[in-house]
Every structure is written in C-alpha cells, then in structure tokens.
C-alpha cells in the first residue's frame, strides 16, 4: 500500500516538473522563432 501511494505521488511530481520544463521549452522556442524572423 505504501509503495503504491509513493508511486502515485512521484508520478504527480514528475508531471508537474514536466509541465514546468515544457513551459520553459515553449517560451524558449517562441523566443528563438522571433529572433529567426528578425534575422531574415
């Protein structure tokens, strides 16, 4: 039982971390896209 609870909590944390990294990655991608357009 305890292991299952821990696993669920870890999954939730992983999802939160993934969301954060995705948001960072998306904002970075947007910035690079804008700079690419400016360079053209």
GINOR-V357726 format. One line per field, one symbol per residue. phi: phi as a letter, one per 20 degrees, with the letter a starting at -180 (. if undefined). psi: psi as a letter, one per 20 degrees, with the letter a starting at -180 (. if undefined). burial: + if it has 9 or more other C-alpha atoms within 8 Angstrom, else -. A space follows every 10 residues. Layout:
phi=???
psi=???
burial=???
This chain:
phi=.ffggfffff fffgffffgf fffgffffgf ffgfffffff
psi=gggggggggg gggggggggg hggggghggg ghgghgghh.
burial=---------- ---------- ---------- ----------
